[in-house]
Amino acid sequence: MDTNLALILLLTPFLGFLINIFFGKSLGKSVSGIIGTLSIVVSFIVTIILFLQINQTQKPISIQLFDWVQISKFNVSFGFLLDQLSILWLLFVTGIGSLIHLYSISYMHDDENMHKFFAYLNLFIFFMISLVVGSNLLVMFIGWEGVGLCSYLLIGFWHKNQDYNDAAKKAFIMNRIGDLGLLIGIFILGNLFSTLDFASLETAIAGATNVDNFWLSIAALSLFIGACGKSAQIPLYTWLPDAMAGPTPVSALIHAATMVTAGIFMVTRLHFLFDLTPEIQTVIAVIGGVTSLVAATIGLVQTDIKKVLAYSTVSQLGLMFLALGFGAYQVAVFHVITHAFFKACLFLGSGSVIHGLHGEQDMRKMGGLKKAMPITFWTMLISSLAISGVPVFSGFFSKDEILMTAFHHSIPLWIVGSIASIMTAFYMFRLMFLTFFKEFRGTEEQKHHLHESPSLITIPLIVLAILAAIGGLISLPTNSWLNGYLAPLFTHGTHEEHVLGTTEYILMAIAVVGGLIGIGIAYAKYISKNEIPDEDAEITGVTKVLYNKYYIDELYDSIFVSSINALSKFFRDYVETGISAVVFGFGKAANELSFQGKKIQNGSVGLYLFAFVLGLCAIISYLFLAQ
């Protein structure tokens, strides 16, 4: 029964992919959209059934389908591990995935390749499920690579625009760099323990007495490099903002709620390894804190509505890694869940705005949309309050837990996280004020056609806004259902619930006041003073540095891209030319020998007899001399 449910969970999205990729065009847009959406809904229903079962029994479901690799003592099976962590991930992957598929039916209806879009989305969900439910690192790696492939396909979905193709290639290449680190980590663990199975690895690592901690640290660092690539952490973060070239549903599903959290999932799954390498945990915390701050500063001045949300995503992922670095895995998972709710809502809301403005993404050309798009406005407002950490909304609880954990481990990183959170509140309400308040700044034609989006777009927004509002209830400070649910996974009690004393209340107050200050500054600038961001050519000073993302892309281009291009040019112009000359030289020599040789093939029998006699004499002479 469990095996059948697991196969239905995994293969239904793949079936949707096959139907849409081969028959979608002939079935029509509406049918392909319905098939793509229903395939994910079925997986969501199966996930709920498995969640209820595991929540009742408190026991994981382990399924081994067949032996996959067997070399001497090294054995890898193809199997699934359905425990509290994987089921929790599946709930929001398939649940939010269902809502985004529903949204896409309306959003992508005018696209001629709508069937292909749903096929790619279904394939992504298939690989994401594979990543989450894999019982070992090798099965996880299949899903890991698969979601990277689907990300490439979906970022470059509108492939007639070369800039979008470049963004897709950039995402693919930067993820491959991280994936090399992941592979090295897998190889090291396989070599040390002769297994890649998660349960076996945990037992082996816990009982290992003769394993050099150096190699454990190298393995953990390599795996974290893989997580940096997939979850867009410094230095492998620059692909994510460019990934906004894809259709907005892609940004919401892949680059906000699911794929970019794969790094957090992997580190949490292998918590037993990272707990034994505190120096690597320190690296994770520092990288996470710095990433959250750097991305937040860049988000302060962006004018593209999706770019603001993209840098917000990078910043929030940094906060999750900050929690992971302190061993607070439950806290990181909590923020993953709440972030999935409000960030998916914000991305879909931005898509609703872009849909209403016929493709416009520049906030300088928006404004006054509150009356024309009330549902979009209220849902985005709720999600903005959540991400800003305003009390009672979900983000308040999860972000407060992260900052409280940081305070008890590292005051400098707590300060970094707090500053990033204040900036988050500022740039999110900067987005809200520029988009929905004051007068409309677009064209008269756009103003004439302003309208609320269809119900297929607004219904997912409403559901996600409700979840963004109440999602924090799953882990209240003194009564955390989430911590209790995840407790069987963390037998060593890596994170204790905070007791609400004077210090904790002061920290809460600081976080809330900081968020309100950020909102207040945004209000003063964009409502009271009615400021509008400068045009690109007029931006100067520090703002220009932030607007151009610290020129990191240009730095990478000059150091890595230019160097590789120069090396490629050298090999093309000199090495390849030299090798070709040698190869062609042999060919020319053979051709010349054959040309000269054919001259003696003139049909003269006398000449042939003469050559035969000469050859015979040469043989006799050789035999005589040899004696």
Protein Blocks (a to p, Z undefined) as FASTA:
>chain_A
ZZmmmmmmmmmmmmmmmmmmmmmmmnojklmmmmmmmmmmmmmmmmmmmmmmmmmnopac
dddfbdfbdghjbccdddddddfklmmmmmmmmmmmmmmmmmmmmmmmmpmklmmmmmmm
mmmmmmmmmmmmpcbfklmmmmmmmmmmmmmmmmmmmmmbmklmmmmmmmmmmmmmmmmm
mmmmmmmmmmmnopabfklmmmmmmmpckbcfklmmmmmmmmmmmmmmmnopafklmmmm
mmmmpcfklmmmmmmmmmmmmmmmmmmmmmmmmmmmmmlmmmmmmmmmmmmmmmmmmmmm
pcbfklmmmmmmmmmmmmmmmmmmnopamlmmmmmmmmmmmmmmmmmmmmmmmmmnnopa
bfklggjklmmmmmlmmmmmmmmmmmnopghiaklmmmmmmmmmmmmmomklmmmmmmmm
mmmmmmmmmmmmmmmgcjdfbdfklmmmgccddfklmmmmmmmmmmmmmmmmmmcfklcf
klmmmmmmmmnopaccddddfklmmmmmmmmmmmmmmmmmmmmmmmmnopacddfklpgc
jllmmmnonolmmmmmmmmmmmmmmmmmmmmmmmmmmmmmmmmmmmmmmmmmmmmmmmmm
nopaklmmmmmmmmmmmmmmmmmmmZZ
